[in-house]
Amino acid sequence: MDQHPHESPSTPPVRPTGQIDATRSNWPTWLGVLLCVFGGIGLLQRFFGVVFVAVMPLIPPNVLPPEMTVTGTLWGYGLVLSIVSLPLSAVHLTAGIQTLRRRPTARFWVVAFVIYAVVILPPGAIYQYIAMQHQMQQAAQQGNSPQGMAALGAGFGLVVGVLGAMVALAWPAFLLIWYSRASIREEIRSWKYA
């Protein structure tokens, strides 16, 4: 019986045990991480946004410049909008966690996030535009802006609003396209509930 010099007669051959999934894709990891990071940052940002808007009337007038403060109906609209949009980031974060854990409900949470984002976008864009116009008017009244800046600000606010809406819709649009692909839907259906 011939043996090679490096072989040991007492060591049996090692074979892998258990099931090896050679076709396991890695997109749920990187996309799940992105969803969690964006959702987590958004949750913190929205939470502190709600707190800031809520306490704004309590801030003494000389602490913030007048163009940075909103009062009355505009403040109430901003507070309601901040509170209503707070769960958006929680849904975003949940979509990421479900994707990372490879749960079949991941697609449901992504679609819920996309719908929520699309519904909350128009009121948010309207509020941002009105708040920007208010800030421009306040700055003009205080003499902190050059003559004619309010008229320029109206056009600038509209351009910023449209560009902001396009940027805000880019991520949800990507997610909707990605999770709507037939191969991705099929893979998600194969994930296990736990």
JOJO-V633587 format. One line per field, one symbol per residue. ss: DSSP state (2 for helix, 1 for strand, 0 for the rest). psi: psi as a letter, one per 20 degrees, with the letter a starting at -180 (. if undefined). A space follows every 10 residues. Layout:
ss->???
psi->???
This chain:
ss->0000000000 0000000000 0000002222 2222222222 2222222222 2222222200 0000022200 0222222222 2222222222 2222222222 0000022222 2222222222 2222222222 2222222222 2000000022 2222222222 2222222222 2222222222 0222222222 0000
psi->opqqhiqpii oqqpqqqapp nijpqihhgh hhgggggggg ghggghghgg gghhigiipq higqqhiiqq rchgggghgg ggghigighg ggghggghgh ilqiiggghg ggggggghhi gghggggggg hggggggghg hijjqrpjhg ghhggghggg gggghgghig ghggggggii qghgggghhi qqq.
